[in-house]
Structure formats: structure tokens, C-alpha cells
Amino acid sequence: KNQLIKALRMYTIAYRMRRDSLGVDHPSLAVLLNMMGSVQVKRGEYGEAMKIYELSLKGRVDENGGRGRNKDQFRNQNPLTTSVTLRDMGMILEHKGNEDKALKFYHASLRYAVKFKNSNNEQKASKNSSDNGSTGSARESENNSDEKDWLDTDNTIDEPFSLTEVRMAKSTTMGKSGNAAPDYAFDYVEEKGEMELFLEKRFDRWALSKDTAKSDSTKFYYDELYVPAAAAASSDQQAQQKPRGEGPDVDIAMTLHQIGQIHRRSHRYAAALSAYNASLRGMKEVLGTQHGNIAAILGNIGNLYMETGDYDEAFTIYQEVLGIETMHLGLSHPEVAVTLHNIATIECSRGNFSEGVSLYKQVVDMQKIRYGSEHLTVAITLSCLADAYEKLRNVKGAIKTYEEALKIRIAVLGKSHLDVGRLMHKLGRLASSRKDYAIADIYMMRALEIYAVNKLQPDHVFMREMARDNADIQAGLAFGQK
């Protein structure tokens, strides 16, 4: 904490010195303000950070003799710094739960980063043309665009996000060569009433088919970033590639990943996959195919396929993730255990319960070594293992494993936690399947008490199951007494 405060003071001194000596419009001031904002974020002072970022973005009204900053000109002349400011503001908004507004800032950040990238590409192309003796002039820079920025007109910033903002317009075209991404003007459309989701909560396989070019309605701006044509550059361009990890590409890829996360949480799966894949292409272009960031993005793509029921595709993705993680982290790393757990869940979802059991056992062993035998993560995996045993009709194995999970949950969560009640309920049901009705009745009564403590209503799914299962147990007890 003290070091952060010290850093903030030093940045503030540097900012004032540069402002007084270089003027309020010098580009280095925005860079320093971004650093000050990041320090405030680390301190948890999100409100103060937003004020600093707004100063970086808009300047002060009393600057330049009361005329204020020429904001459009400043942003267009400093697109990469502006992109970082907008991205960091978006991260704060996402952290605070305002995801619709965060998306608008992420998209604006993306636009400025792409503007910077395209400007650099044009400068390189112009230099190469000059070196080759060409008399043609490079295309005029788009930095002087007169596009009105929504950042200074707050009429749409609080509107709900709509996928119309990122769908490709039918008139959108690439340049003749197809090698350079277009300049993305993300139009922030004001919509009235409730936003209309492009996709329902379930997965739309057609929208996610590989041949998305057949329909403009399924194309997103993200699809045009890091397209294969751009990657297949000439050998001369390949020789001039920047060192890995430098330039705006990592920032663009990270922003695309955050955009994908928000879309996925909002069940806009086609848009999420488009953003994830663009992020993946960008990261691979800069960091190669085996970097840890690649595994992280692939992992979330796998999660998306899991959520939408495409288990075969998820399985393929997770296998790729596992290969990268084991190479970089080793076989015993917690991230490897998480991926193995996900693969086990997929196997069970596909009906391969024996394979799922084998993997869950491996994960339990890894977690016990890492966390000890009474950690909650161990109990979670044990419950999954017990469920797989149950599907295999291995009732004895299921009961033993559920009992082990129950002991951990009671120790960690307490005797009245709803998860404890749920395990009691499952153990009662298994005991009933073995006709051990007296034991089943004890488990069910305890589960019912826990449900009551947690104030479950009669129409809750657990209570409806309890009524059915308890009736079977009471019938079994009555029949046994005759």
C-alpha cells in the first residue's frame, strides 16, 4: 500500500512538471495519467481511477485559455494511449457489474487500437513503396477523421448493448488486397425499449458454422480482425515482424477476450465465439501457438462449447489446452487439474462414465496432494465422481464417495448448508435403492430439516423430489413391517 501511494505521488509530480513545461496537449501526459489510474485500481480506489482516466480522455475545460482540449484531434493523434484509457475504464465498469457500458468502452478501445495498427501498417507500406522507387503516395491517414465521438455526447452510453452495434453492415467491404483490416467505426446505436437478443440462451449451431460468410447477419466486426489473409503476408513483411509481445496486438487480443467473456455471460454465444476466435488469432500471431495466454483463451472457448452442449467440440478444445498447460506448468499444477476435471465432465456428459471415473480419480489425487484431504475443491470433485459411479450403477462406490464428500462439506460449510442437505438427500435415495429404508429415512429426515432451515418453498425442485422419494421410502418401511 505504501509503495503504491509513493508511486502515485511520483507520477503526480512528473505529470505536473511535464504539463508546465510541455503544455496541456502533450501526449506524454495521457500516458502518465493512465499510470496514475492503474495505481488507483491496484489500491481499490475505482472511483478515483475513473476520474483520472476521464481527465486523460477529455482534459479539463479550463485548459488552453478556457477553450479546453481539442479532444477529437488529441485522441486521433494518440490512438494507442486512448485505447488503453478506454480499455481500463471498461475493466472498472465490468468489475462494478455494468457490463453493457463496459462493452461500449471496450469497443471504443478496440477501434482506436485498430486505428493505430492500421496507421502503422500504412506507414510501413509507404516506406516500402518509397524504398522501391514507387512514385505513388500512401493513402491519407485516417487520424484526421471527422467522426463524432460518442464519448463527448452522453446520449447513448447508458443504453443497453445490442448486437447491432457489432454486426457487419451489408455494405462493409475489405480493401482490394484483402490484407489489411478495415477501419472499424463502431457505431453506438441508440435503441428504444428492451434490446432484442440475436441469440436465445441456447446455442445456435448454424450461426456458429464455419461458413459464416453466407449470411451477413451472423458476421461480426471481430471476424475481420487478424483474418488469415492478413497473416499470410509476403516474405518481406514477415522479415519485418516486430518482436513477440510488443505493439498494440496483445492489447487488442486482450480486449477481444474481455468482450468475449461479457458476451458469453449474457448468452450471446455467436458473438462470444467470434470475439474469442479473433483474440486467439491475435495472440497466436504475437505470442505463438504454445503460450499460456493461448491456453486461457482456448479454455474459455471450451467452456462456451460446454455451456451450449457441444461436448465433442469442447473435448477437442480442452485436449489442446491440456497439452499447452502440461508443457508449461507440469502435470501437478492446479490449472491442469481444472482442465482434467472439465474433460471428465465432458466424458460423463457424452455417456463415457468409465472414462469420467478414471479422470475424476486422478483429479482427486492431485487435489489432495495440493490442498489436503479436507479442502472444498476435493469435495466438489468427489461429488462428481460419486455421480459417475451412480450412473454406472456402482451404488456401493457412490455411497462411499458421497459420504467422504459429505464429511468435508460439513467441516467446511457447516451442518445446515444447503449443499450438505443435498448430499444427505442423495445418500438417502441410494440407501433406498438398496432397500435400506431405515437408513434412507434417517438421511431424508435430516435433509428435510436442512431444506427447512434454508427456507426452500414446496414448489422448489429439491422439495418436489423429496416428496416423491420420501413417499417411496415410507412405503418401503410400511411394507417391511407387515
C-alpha positions as CSV (number, residue, x, y, z in Angstrom):
1,K,0.0,0.0,0.0
2,N,2.7,2.5,0.9
3,Q,4.6,1.7,-2.2
4,L,1.5,2.4,-4.3
5,I,1.0,5.7,-2.6
6,K,4.6,6.6,-3.2
7,A,4.3,5.6,-6.9
8,L,1.2,7.8,-7.2
9,R,3.0,10.8,-5.7
10,M,5.9,10.4,-8.1
11,Y,3.6,10.1,-11.1
12,T,1.7,13.2,-10.0
13,I,5.0,15.2,-9.7
14,A,6.1,14.0,-13.1
15,Y,2.7,14.9,-14.6
16,R,2.8,18.5,-13.2
17,M,6.3,19.1,-14.4
18,R,5.6,17.8,-17.9
19,R,2.3,19.8,-18.1
20,D,4.0,23.0,-17.1
21,S,7.0,22.6,-19.4
22,L,5.4,20.9,-22.4
23,G,1.8,22.1,-22.4
24,V,-1.5,20.5,-21.7
25,D,-1.8,18.8,-25.1
26,H,1.4,16.9,-24.9
27,P,0.8,13.1,-25.5
28,S,3.0,12.0,-22.6
29,L,0.5,13.5,-20.1
30,A,-2.2,11.0,-21.0
31,V,0.4,8.1,-20.6
32,L,1.2,9.4,-17.1
33,L,-2.5,9.7,-16.2
34,N,-3.1,6.2,-17.3
35,M,-0.3,5.0,-15.0
36,M,-1.8,7.0,-12.1
37,G,-5.2,5.4,-12.9
38,S,-3.7,1.9,-12.8
39,V,-2.2,2.6,-9.4
40,Q,-5.6,3.7,-8.1
41,V,-7.1,0.5,-9.5
42,K,-4.5,-1.6,-7.6
43,R,-5.4,0.3,-4.4
44,G,-9.1,-0.5,-5.0
45,E,-9.9,3.2,-5.5
46,Y,-12.0,2.7,-8.6
47,G,-13.9,6.0,-8.4
48,E,-10.7,7.9,-8.2
49,A,-9.2,5.9,-11.1
50,M,-12.3,6.7,-13.3
51,K,-11.8,10.4,-12.6
52,I,-8.1,10.2,-13.7
53,Y,-9.0,8.2,-16.8
54,E,-11.7,10.8,-17.7
55,L,-9.1,13.5,-17.3
56,S,-6.8,11.6,-19.7
57,L,-9.6,11.2,-22.1
58,K,-11.2,14.6,-22.1
59,G,-8.7,17.0,-20.4
60,R,-10.0,20.0,-18.4
61,V,-12.4,22.7,-19.5
62,D,-10.1,25.5,-18.3
63,E,-7.2,24.3,-20.5
64,N,-5.9,26.3,-23.4
65,G,-7.1,29.6,-22.1
66,G,-10.6,28.3,-21.3
67,R,-11.1,26.8,-24.8
68,G,-10.4,23.3,-23.4
69,R,-8.7,20.5,-25.2
70,N,-9.4,19.6,-28.9
71,K,-10.5,16.2,-27.8
72,D,-11.1,14.6,-31.2
73,Q,-7.8,15.7,-32.5
74,F,-5.9,14.6,-29.4
75,R,-7.5,11.1,-29.4
76,N,-6.9,10.6,-33.1
77,Q,-3.3,11.7,-32.9
78,N,-2.8,9.4,-29.9
79,P,-4.9,6.4,-30.6
80,L,-2.9,3.8,-28.7
81,T,-2.9,5.8,-25.5
82,T,-6.6,6.5,-25.9
83,S,-7.2,2.8,-26.5
84,V,-5.5,1.9,-23.2
85,T,-7.5,4.5,-21.3
86,L,-10.8,3.2,-22.7
87,R,-9.9,-0.4,-22.0
88,D,-9.0,0.3,-18.4
89,M,-12.3,2.2,-17.9
90,G,-14.1,-0.7,-19.4
91,M,-12.4,-3.1,-16.9
92,I,-13.6,-0.9,-14.0
93,L,-17.1,-0.8,-15.3
94,E,-17.1,-4.6,-15.8
95,H,-15.7,-5.1,-12.3
96,K,-18.6,-3.0,-10.9
97,G,-21.1,-5.1,-12.9
98,N,-22.1,-2.5,-15.5
99,E,-21.3,-4.8,-18.5
100,D,-23.4,-3.0,-21.1
101,K,-21.5,0.2,-20.5
102,A,-18.2,-1.8,-20.3
103,L,-18.8,-3.2,-23.7
104,K,-19.1,0.2,-25.2
105,F,-15.8,1.3,-23.8
106,Y,-14.1,-2.0,-24.9
107,H,-15.4,-1.5,-28.4
108,A,-14.2,2.1,-28.5
109,S,-10.8,0.9,-27.2
110,L,-10.7,-1.7,-30.0
111,R,-11.5,1.0,-32.6
112,Y,-8.6,3.2,-31.5
113,A,-6.2,0.3,-31.2
114,V,-7.1,-0.9,-34.8
115,K,-6.7,2.7,-36.0
116,F,-3.2,2.8,-34.5
117,K,-2.3,-0.6,-36.0
118,N,-3.6,0.4,-39.5
119,S,-1.8,3.7,-39.4
120,N,1.5,1.8,-38.6
121,N,0.8,-0.6,-41.4
122,E,0.2,2.3,-43.9
123,Q,3.4,4.0,-42.8
124,K,5.4,0.8,-43.4
125,A,3.7,0.3,-46.7
126,S,4.5,3.9,-47.7
127,K,8.2,3.4,-46.7
128,N,8.5,0.2,-48.6
129,S,6.9,1.9,-51.6
130,S,9.4,4.7,-51.4
131,D,12.3,2.4,-50.9
132,N,11.2,0.5,-54.1
133,G,11.2,3.8,-56.1
134,S,7.4,4.0,-56.3
135,T,6.0,7.4,-57.1
136,G,2.6,6.7,-55.6
137,S,1.6,8.3,-52.3
138,A,0.2,6.4,-49.4
139,R,-3.4,6.6,-48.6
140,E,-4.2,9.6,-46.5
141,S,-4.1,8.9,-42.8
142,E,-7.5,8.4,-41.1
143,N,-6.3,10.1,-38.0
144,N,-8.0,13.3,-39.1
145,S,-11.4,11.6,-39.3
146,D,-14.2,14.0,-38.5
147,E,-16.3,11.1,-37.0
148,K,-18.2,12.4,-34.0
149,D,-17.2,10.5,-30.9
150,W,-19.9,9.4,-28.6
151,L,-17.5,9.9,-25.7
152,D,-18.4,13.6,-25.7
153,T,-22.2,13.0,-26.2
154,D,-23.6,11.0,-23.3
155,N,-26.9,10.3,-25.1
156,T,-26.2,6.6,-25.8
157,I,-23.6,5.5,-23.3
158,D,-26.2,4.2,-20.8
159,E,-28.3,2.5,-23.4
160,P,-28.5,-1.4,-23.3
161,F,-26.0,-3.1,-25.5
162,S,-27.3,-4.5,-28.8
163,L,-25.6,-6.9,-31.2
164,T,-26.5,-4.4,-34.0
165,E,-23.5,-2.5,-32.7
166,V,-21.0,-5.1,-33.8
167,R,-22.7,-6.9,-36.7
168,M,-21.1,-6.4,-40.0
169,A,-23.1,-4.0,-42.2
170,K,-24.0,-5.4,-45.5
171,S,-22.1,-2.7,-47.3
172,T,-18.9,-3.4,-45.4
173,T,-16.0,-4.3,-47.8
174,M,-12.4,-5.0,-47.5
175,G,-9.6,-3.3,-49.4
176,K,-8.7,-4.6,-52.8
177,S,-5.8,-6.7,-51.4
178,G,-7.8,-8.0,-48.5
179,N,-4.6,-8.0,-46.5
180,A,-5.4,-5.1,-44.2
181,A,-8.2,-5.0,-41.7
182,P,-10.7,-2.1,-42.3
183,D,-11.0,0.9,-40.1
184,Y,-13.7,-0.1,-37.7
185,A,-16.2,2.6,-36.9
186,F,-18.2,1.0,-34.1
187,D,-21.5,2.9,-34.3
188,Y,-23.2,3.2,-31.0
189,V,-26.9,2.9,-32.0
190,E,-29.5,4.4,-29.6
191,E,-32.3,1.8,-29.2
192,K,-35.6,2.3,-27.6
193,G,-37.1,-0.3,-25.2
194,E,-35.7,-3.7,-24.5
195,M,-32.8,-4.9,-26.6
196,E,-33.5,-7.8,-28.9
197,L,-31.0,-10.6,-28.5
198,F,-29.7,-12.1,-31.7
199,L,-29.4,-15.4,-30.0
200,E,-31.6,-17.1,-27.4
201,K,-29.9,-18.7,-24.4
202,R,-29.3,-21.9,-26.2
203,F,-26.6,-22.5,-28.8
204,D,-27.3,-21.6,-32.4
205,R,-25.2,-24.1,-34.3
206,W,-26.0,-22.6,-37.7
207,A,-24.8,-19.1,-36.6
208,L,-21.5,-20.7,-35.4
209,S,-20.9,-22.8,-38.5
210,K,-17.5,-22.2,-40.1
211,D,-19.1,-20.8,-43.3
212,T,-20.4,-17.6,-41.6
213,A,-19.8,-15.6,-44.8
214,K,-23.1,-16.9,-46.2
215,S,-25.1,-14.6,-44.1
216,D,-24.3,-11.0,-43.1
217,S,-26.5,-11.3,-40.0
218,T,-24.0,-13.8,-38.5
219,K,-20.9,-11.8,-39.2
220,F,-19.3,-9.6,-36.6
221,Y,-16.7,-6.9,-36.7
222,Y,-14.5,-9.3,-34.7
223,D,-14.4,-11.7,-37.6
224,E,-12.4,-9.3,-39.7
225,L,-9.6,-8.9,-37.1
226,Y,-6.4,-11.0,-37.7
227,V,-8.1,-12.6,-40.7
228,P,-6.0,-15.4,-42.4
229,A,-5.3,-13.2,-45.4
230,A,-3.6,-10.7,-43.1
231,A,-1.5,-13.4,-41.5
232,A,-0.4,-14.7,-44.9
233,A,1.8,-11.7,-45.5
234,S,4.6,-11.5,-48.1
235,S,8.1,-12.8,-47.1
236,D,9.3,-9.2,-47.0
237,Q,6.6,-8.3,-44.4
238,Q,7.4,-11.5,-42.4
239,A,11.0,-10.4,-42.1
240,Q,10.0,-7.1,-40.6
241,Q,7.7,-8.6,-37.9
242,K,8.0,-7.0,-34.6
243,P,9.4,-9.0,-31.6
244,R,6.8,-11.1,-29.9
245,G,4.8,-9.4,-27.2
246,E,5.2,-5.9,-28.4
247,G,2.9,-3.4,-30.1
248,P,-0.8,-3.0,-29.9
249,D,-1.7,-6.6,-30.9
250,V,-1.6,-8.0,-27.4
251,D,-3.8,-5.2,-26.1
252,I,-6.3,-5.8,-29.0
253,A,-6.3,-9.5,-28.3
254,M,-6.8,-9.0,-24.5
255,T,-9.7,-6.5,-25.2
256,L,-11.3,-9.0,-27.5
257,H,-11.1,-11.7,-24.8
258,Q,-12.9,-9.4,-22.3
259,I,-15.5,-8.7,-24.9
260,G,-16.0,-12.4,-25.4
261,Q,-16.3,-13.0,-21.7
262,I,-19.2,-10.5,-21.4
263,H,-21.0,-11.8,-24.5
264,R,-20.7,-15.4,-23.1
265,R,-22.1,-14.4,-19.7
266,S,-25.0,-12.7,-21.5
267,H,-25.6,-15.9,-23.6
268,R,-24.7,-14.1,-26.8
269,Y,-22.8,-17.2,-27.8
270,A,-22.2,-16.5,-31.5
271,A,-20.7,-13.0,-30.7
272,A,-18.7,-14.5,-27.9
273,L,-17.2,-17.2,-30.1
274,S,-16.4,-14.6,-32.8
275,A,-14.6,-12.4,-30.2
276,Y,-12.7,-15.3,-28.6
277,N,-11.5,-16.6,-32.0
278,A,-10.3,-13.1,-33.0
279,S,-8.5,-12.8,-29.7
280,L,-7.0,-16.3,-30.3
281,R,-5.8,-15.3,-33.8
282,G,-4.2,-12.2,-32.4
283,M,-2.5,-13.9,-29.5
284,K,-1.1,-16.6,-31.8
285,E,0.2,-14.0,-34.2
286,V,2.1,-12.2,-31.5
287,L,3.0,-14.9,-28.9
288,G,2.9,-18.2,-30.9
289,T,0.7,-21.2,-30.5
290,Q,2.0,-22.6,-27.2
291,H,1.8,-19.5,-24.9
292,G,-0.1,-19.6,-21.6
293,N,-2.4,-16.9,-22.9
294,I,-3.4,-19.2,-25.7
295,A,-4.4,-21.9,-23.2
296,A,-6.5,-19.4,-21.3
297,I,-8.5,-18.3,-24.3
298,L,-8.9,-21.8,-25.6
299,G,-10.2,-22.8,-22.1
300,N,-12.9,-20.2,-22.3
301,I,-13.8,-21.3,-25.8
302,G,-14.1,-24.8,-24.4
303,N,-16.3,-23.5,-21.6
304,L,-18.6,-21.9,-24.2
305,Y,-19.0,-25.2,-26.0
306,M,-19.7,-27.0,-22.7
307,E,-22.4,-24.5,-21.8
308,T,-24.0,-24.9,-25.2
309,G,-24.0,-28.7,-25.2
310,D,-21.4,-29.2,-28.0
311,Y,-19.4,-31.7,-26.0
312,D,-17.4,-33.1,-28.9
313,E,-16.0,-29.7,-29.8
314,A,-15.4,-28.9,-26.1
315,F,-13.4,-32.1,-25.7
316,T,-11.2,-31.3,-28.6
317,I,-10.5,-27.8,-27.3
318,Y,-9.7,-29.0,-23.8
319,Q,-7.3,-31.6,-25.1
320,E,-5.4,-28.8,-26.8
321,V,-5.5,-26.7,-23.5
322,L,-4.2,-29.7,-21.6
323,G,-1.2,-30.1,-23.9
324,I,-0.2,-26.5,-23.5
325,E,-0.7,-26.4,-19.7
326,T,1.2,-29.6,-19.0
327,M,4.1,-28.4,-21.2
328,H,4.4,-25.0,-19.3
329,L,3.1,-25.9,-15.8
330,G,3.7,-29.6,-15.3
331,L,1.3,-32.4,-14.6
332,S,0.6,-31.5,-11.0
333,H,-0.4,-27.8,-11.5
334,P,-3.9,-26.8,-10.3
335,E,-4.8,-25.4,-13.8
336,V,-4.1,-28.9,-15.2
337,A,-6.4,-30.4,-12.6
338,V,-9.2,-28.0,-13.6
339,T,-8.8,-28.9,-17.3
340,L,-8.8,-32.7,-16.4
341,H,-11.9,-32.1,-14.4
342,N,-13.6,-30.4,-17.3
343,I,-12.6,-33.3,-19.6
344,A,-14.0,-35.8,-17.1
345,T,-17.3,-33.8,-17.1
346,I,-17.4,-33.9,-20.9
347,E,-16.8,-37.7,-20.9
348,C,-19.7,-38.2,-18.5
349,S,-21.9,-35.8,-20.5
350,R,-21.2,-38.0,-23.5
351,G,-22.1,-41.1,-21.6
352,N,-18.5,-42.3,-21.2
353,F,-18.8,-42.7,-17.4
354,S,-15.9,-45.2,-17.0
355,E,-13.5,-42.7,-18.6
356,G,-15.0,-40.0,-16.4
357,V,-14.5,-42.0,-13.3
358,S,-10.8,-42.6,-14.2
359,L,-10.2,-38.9,-14.7
360,Y,-12.1,-37.8,-11.6
361,K,-10.0,-40.1,-9.5
362,Q,-6.8,-38.6,-11.0
363,V,-8.1,-35.1,-10.2
364,V,-9.0,-36.1,-6.6
365,D,-5.5,-37.4,-6.0
366,M,-3.9,-34.2,-7.4
367,Q,-6.2,-32.0,-5.3
368,K,-5.5,-33.9,-2.1
369,I,-1.7,-33.6,-2.7
370,R,-2.1,-29.9,-3.4
371,Y,-4.7,-28.8,-0.9
372,G,-5.1,-31.6,1.7
373,S,-7.8,-34.1,2.1
374,E,-10.4,-31.7,3.6
375,H,-10.5,-28.9,1.0
376,L,-13.8,-27.9,-0.6
377,T,-12.4,-28.5,-4.1
378,V,-11.8,-32.1,-3.1
379,A,-15.4,-32.4,-2.0
380,I,-16.7,-31.0,-5.3
381,T,-14.7,-33.5,-7.4
382,L,-15.7,-36.3,-5.1
383,S,-19.4,-35.4,-5.6
384,C,-18.8,-35.6,-9.4
385,L,-17.1,-38.9,-9.0
386,A,-19.9,-40.3,-6.9
387,D,-22.5,-39.2,-9.5
388,A,-20.5,-41.0,-12.2
389,Y,-20.4,-44.1,-10.0
390,E,-24.2,-43.8,-9.6
391,K,-24.6,-43.7,-13.4
392,L,-22.6,-46.9,-13.7
393,R,-24.9,-48.5,-11.1
394,N,-22.0,-48.8,-8.7
395,V,-24.1,-48.0,-5.7
396,K,-21.5,-49.1,-3.1
397,G,-18.8,-46.8,-4.7
398,A,-21.3,-43.9,-5.0
399,I,-22.3,-44.1,-1.3
400,K,-18.7,-44.4,-0.1
401,T,-17.7,-41.4,-2.2
402,Y,-20.7,-39.3,-1.3
403,E,-20.0,-40.0,2.4
404,E,-16.4,-38.7,2.0
405,A,-17.6,-35.6,0.3
406,L,-20.3,-35.1,3.0
407,K,-17.7,-35.1,5.8
408,I,-15.7,-32.4,4.1
409,R,-18.7,-30.2,3.3
410,I,-19.9,-30.4,6.9
411,A,-16.4,-29.5,8.2
412,V,-16.1,-26.6,5.8
413,L,-19.6,-25.3,5.3
414,G,-21.4,-26.4,8.5
415,K,-24.2,-28.9,9.2
416,S,-27.0,-26.7,7.8
417,H,-25.6,-25.7,4.5
418,L,-27.9,-26.5,1.5
419,D,-25.1,-28.5,-0.2
420,V,-24.9,-30.7,2.9
421,G,-28.7,-31.3,2.7
422,R,-28.4,-32.1,-1.0
423,L,-25.8,-34.8,-0.3
424,M,-27.9,-36.2,2.6
425,H,-30.8,-36.4,0.1
426,K,-28.7,-38.3,-2.5
427,L,-27.4,-40.7,0.2
428,G,-31.0,-41.4,1.3
429,R,-32.0,-42.1,-2.3
430,L,-29.1,-44.5,-2.7
431,A,-29.9,-46.3,0.5
432,S,-33.5,-46.6,-0.6
433,S,-32.3,-48.2,-3.9
434,R,-30.6,-50.9,-1.8
435,K,-33.8,-51.3,0.3
436,D,-32.1,-50.0,3.4
437,Y,-35.2,-48.0,4.2
438,A,-34.4,-47.3,7.8
439,I,-31.0,-45.7,6.9
440,A,-32.7,-43.9,4.0
441,D,-35.3,-42.4,6.3
442,I,-32.6,-41.0,8.6
443,Y,-30.9,-39.3,5.7
444,M,-34.1,-38.0,4.3
445,M,-35.3,-36.5,7.6
446,R,-32.0,-34.7,8.1
447,A,-32.1,-33.4,4.5
448,L,-35.7,-32.2,5.0
449,E,-34.6,-30.3,8.2
450,I,-31.8,-28.6,6.3
451,Y,-34.1,-27.7,3.4
452,A,-36.5,-26.1,6.0
453,V,-33.6,-24.1,7.6
454,N,-32.8,-22.8,4.1
455,K,-36.4,-21.9,3.6
456,L,-37.0,-23.9,0.4
457,Q,-40.6,-23.5,-0.8
458,P,-42.8,-26.5,-1.5
459,D,-42.5,-25.9,-5.3
460,H,-38.7,-26.0,-5.2
461,V,-37.3,-28.8,-7.3
462,F,-35.5,-30.3,-4.2
463,M,-38.7,-30.3,-2.2
464,R,-40.7,-31.9,-5.1
465,E,-38.0,-34.6,-5.3
466,M,-38.1,-35.0,-1.6
467,A,-41.8,-35.6,-1.5
468,R,-41.6,-38.3,-4.2
469,D,-38.5,-40.1,-2.7
470,N,-39.9,-39.9,0.9
471,A,-43.1,-41.5,-0.2
472,D,-41.2,-44.4,-1.7
473,I,-39.2,-44.8,1.5
474,Q,-42.3,-44.7,3.8
475,A,-44.0,-47.2,1.6
476,G,-40.9,-49.5,1.8
477,L,-40.9,-49.1,5.6
478,A,-44.6,-49.9,5.9
479,F,-44.3,-52.9,3.7
480,G,-41.3,-54.2,5.7
481,Q,-43.3,-54.0,8.9
482,K,-46.1,-56.3,7.6
